[in-house]
Amino acid sequence: MTIEEAIKRIKVCADQMNSRYGGVVFDEWAVVSLLRQKAQILSYLGPRNDVFLQNFAKDLGGLRAGLLDRNFKTGDFEFARHGVGTGFEAFMVLAPGVYLICNNTQQSMDDITANPKWLNAQIHFAELGDQVRANPLKVAL
């Protein structure tokens, strides 16, 4: 899929998750390339457009090891149970070296999952992973 198609699917996923959850699950969605040993934002939806990349290394927190783990394949994802504030809550592999980073800048993943509606909302995130696995993001950097 193209970056435009990926963004469209991400927005649909976010809307579906929020609808099932009854509120905002992730208020920050970023497509980030970590190719060539540098972080590059390919798309960003959220409240911190001007400072997202500046704080990227710090905000990776508990997800850093997962991003460096080569066992994650396209469509795979991981959640950080204790991300707080601007610390990222989740990532999904969109292509080798390209990730969807998800975050709730107001709540931790523990807070989000405490809501019983989380179980139904996360279905849409898993479905997005299946869509990406079937049609990985193609980027030319």
C-alpha positions in Angstrom: 0.0 0.0 0.0 1.0 3.6 -0.5 1.6 6.0 2.4 -1.8 7.7 1.4 -3.6 4.3 1.7 -1.9 3.6 5.0 -2.9 7.0 6.4 -6.5 6.4 5.3 -6.6 3.0 7.0 -5.0 4.4 10.1 -7.7 7.1 10.3 -10.4 4.5 9.9 -8.9 2.3 12.6 -8.6 5.3 15.0 -12.3 6.2 14.4 -13.4 2.6 14.9 -11.4 2.2 18.0 -12.7 5.5 19.5 -16.3 4.5 18.7 -16.0 1.1 20.3 -14.1 2.6 23.3 -16.4 5.5 23.9 -13.6 8.0 23.8 -10.1 8.6 22.5 -7.8 5.5 22.7 -4.8 7.1 21.0 -4.6 10.8 20.3 -1.3 10.5 18.5 -0.6 8.3 15.4 2.7 8.7 13.6 4.2 6.8 10.7 8.0 6.9 11.3 10.9 5.5 9.3 14.0 4.4 11.3 15.9 3.5 8.1 19.4 4.9 7.6 19.9 5.3 11.4 17.7 8.3 11.7 14.0 8.9 12.6 12.0 10.5 9.9 8.3 11.3 10.3 6.3 10.2 7.2 2.9 11.2 8.6 1.7 12.6 11.9 -1.8 13.0 13.4 -1.9 14.4 16.9 -1.4 17.3 19.3 2.4 17.6 19.3 3.3 18.1 15.6 6.1 20.5 16.4 7.8 18.5 19.2 7.1 14.9 18.4 10.4 14.1 16.7 12.4 16.2 19.2 11.2 13.9 22.0 11.1 10.7 20.0 14.1 8.9 21.7 12.8 9.7 25.2 9.2 8.9 24.4 10.1 5.4 23.0 10.7 4.3 26.6 9.6 0.7 27.0 9.0 0.2 23.3 12.6 0.8 22.4 13.6 -2.9 22.7 10.7 -4.0 20.6 11.6 -1.6 17.8 15.1 -3.1 17.7 13.9 -6.7 17.8 14.2 -8.1 14.3 11.7 -10.9 15.2 8.8 -8.5 14.7 7.4 -8.8 11.1 5.2 -6.6 9.0 1.8 -6.3 10.7 3.1 -7.3 14.2 2.6 -4.9 17.1 3.4 -4.4 20.7 2.0 -2.4 23.6 3.9 -0.8 26.4 2.0 -1.4 29.5 3.4 1.4 31.6 3.8 4.3 29.1 2.7 7.5 30.7 2.3 11.1 29.4 4.0 11.4 26.1 5.7 7.9 26.4 4.5 5.8 23.5 1.9 3.1 24.2 2.1 1.0 21.0 3.9 0.4 17.7 3.0 -1.7 14.6 5.5 -2.7 11.9 4.3 -1.3 8.6 7.3 -2.3 6.6 10.9 -3.2 7.5 12.2 -0.2 9.4 8.9 1.7 9.2 6.5 1.8 12.1 3.2 3.2 13.2 3.7 4.7 16.6 0.5 5.2 18.8 0.2 7.2 21.9 -2.3 8.6 24.3 -0.7 11.8 25.7 -3.2 11.9 28.6 -3.4 8.3 29.8 -1.2 5.3 30.3 -1.8 1.9 28.6 -2.8 0.6 32.1 -5.5 3.4 32.3 -6.7 2.6 28.8 -7.0 -1.2 29.4 -8.8 -0.6 32.7 -11.8 0.3 30.6 -13.7 -2.9 29.8 -14.5 -1.5 26.3 -10.8 -1.8 25.5 -11.3 -5.4 24.6 -13.6 -4.5 21.7 -11.6 -1.5 20.6 -8.4 -3.4 20.2 -10.0 -5.7 17.6 -9.7 -2.9 15.1 -6.0 -2.4 15.9 -5.4 -6.2 15.2 -7.5 -5.9 12.0 -5.2 -3.1 10.9 -2.2 -5.4 11.5 -3.8 -8.0 9.3 -4.4 -5.4 6.5 -0.8 -4.3 6.7 0.5 -7.9 6.7 -1.6 -8.6 3.6 -0.5 -5.4 1.8 2.7 -3.9 3.4 3.5 -0.2 3.2 5.8 0.6 0.2 8.0 3.6 0.8 10.7 5.2 -1.3 13.1 7.1 0.9 
